[in-house]
Amino acid sequence: MTFIVSDKAIKTFKDEWALEQGDSIRIYAKYTGGGNDAFSLGLNAHAEPIDPAITKLIGGYYFFVEKSDEWILQDKILKVDSNKEGIIFSY
């Protein structure tokens, strides 16, 4: 499991989310409903790591995934990006 964060996403976190250098952003699994893909990813700004599986300093922000959520990214590379609608994920 690993992840990358684009420069466009970093700019969105700074300009639209009003985050400051050194802030933490949690990437987590969230339940979205039934069907084949009942889970998706979410972001929680200003969260503090409790038991992180991975933490990365990217663009001045600490991104992390807790051990309890690492299963959703098992054997995957996550890309966090941004478009006109906001933050997007691909993996």
VENKA-V642066 format. One record per residue. N is the residue number from 1. RES is the residue in three letters. PSI is psi in whole degrees, 0 to 359 (999 if undefined). NEAR is the number of other ideal C-beta (glycine too) atoms within 10 Angstrom. Layout:
n=[N & N]
res=[RES & RES]
psi=[PSI & PSI]
near=[NEAR & NEAR]
This chain:
n=[1 & 2 & 3 & 4 & 5 & 6 & 7 & 8 & 9 & 10 & 11 & 12 & 13 & 14 & 15 & 16 & 17 & 18 & 19 & 20 & 21 & 22 & 23 & 24 & 25 & 26 & 27 & 28 & 29 & 30 & 31 & 32 & 33 & 34 & 35 & 36 & 37 & 38 & 39 & 40 & 41 & 42 & 43 & 44 & 45 & 46 & 47 & 48 & 49 & 50 & 51 & 52 & 53 & 54 & 55 & 56 & 57 & 58 & 59 & 60 & 61 & 62 & 63 & 64 & 65 & 66 & 67 & 68 & 69 & 70 & 71 & 72 & 73 & 74 & 75 & 76 & 77 & 78 & 79 & 80 & 81 & 82 & 83 & 84 & 85 & 86 & 87 & 88 & 89 & 90 & 91]
res=[MET & THR & PHE & ILE & VAL & SER & ASP & LYS & ALA & ILE & LYS & THR & PHE & LYS & ASP & GLU & TRP & ALA & LEU & GLU & GLN & GLY & ASP & SER & ILE & ARG & ILE & TYR & ALA & LYS & TYR & THR & GLY & GLY & GLY & ASN & ASP & ALA & PHE & SER & LEU & GLY & LEU & ASN & ALA & HIS & ALA & GLU & PRO & ILE & ASP & PRO & ALA & ILE & THR & LYS & LEU & ILE & GLY & GLY & TYR & TYR & PHE & PHE & VAL & GLU & LYS & SER & ASP & GLU & TRP & ILE & LEU & GLN & ASP & LYS & ILE & LEU & LYS & VAL & ASP & SER & ASN & LYS & GLU & GLY & ILE & ILE & PHE & SER & TYR]
psi=[130 & 172 & 156 & 153 & 124 & 160 & 324 & 320 & 318 & 316 & 321 & 316 & 322 & 309 & 318 & 329 & 352 & 38 & 153 & 156 & 134 & 350 & 154 & 145 & 119 & 133 & 125 & 161 & 136 & 144 & 128 & 355 & 182 & 192 & 191 & 329 & 77 & 354 & 150 & 186 & 150 & 168 & 142 & 107 & 150 & 14 & 150 & 135 & 140 & 307 & 70 & 141 & 327 & 141 & 134 & 137 & 113 & 125 & 23 & 0 & 146 & 111 & 138 & 157 & 127 & 154 & 327 & 344 & 356 & 339 & 327 & 339 & 12 & 126 & 28 & 160 & 117 & 134 & 124 & 122 & 184 & 144 & 192 & 342 & 351 & 203 & 136 & 154 & 146 & 142 & 999]
near=[16 & 10 & 20 & 13 & 21 & 16 & 11 & 14 & 25 & 17 & 12 & 19 & 25 & 16 & 10 & 11 & 16 & 9 & 19 & 11 & 8 & 9 & 16 & 18 & 21 & 20 & 24 & 16 & 17 & 13 & 9 & 12 & 8 & 7 & 6 & 4 & 8 & 10 & 14 & 12 & 20 & 15 & 18 & 12 & 13 & 11 & 16 & 10 & 15 & 10 & 8 & 18 & 15 & 16 & 12 & 16 & 11 & 17 & 16 & 13 & 21 & 17 & 23 & 22 & 25 & 18 & 12 & 11 & 20 & 15 & 12 & 17 & 20 & 7 & 6 & 12 & 11 & 18 & 14 & 24 & 15 & 19 & 10 & 4 & 6 & 11 & 20 & 15 & 16 & 9 & 13]
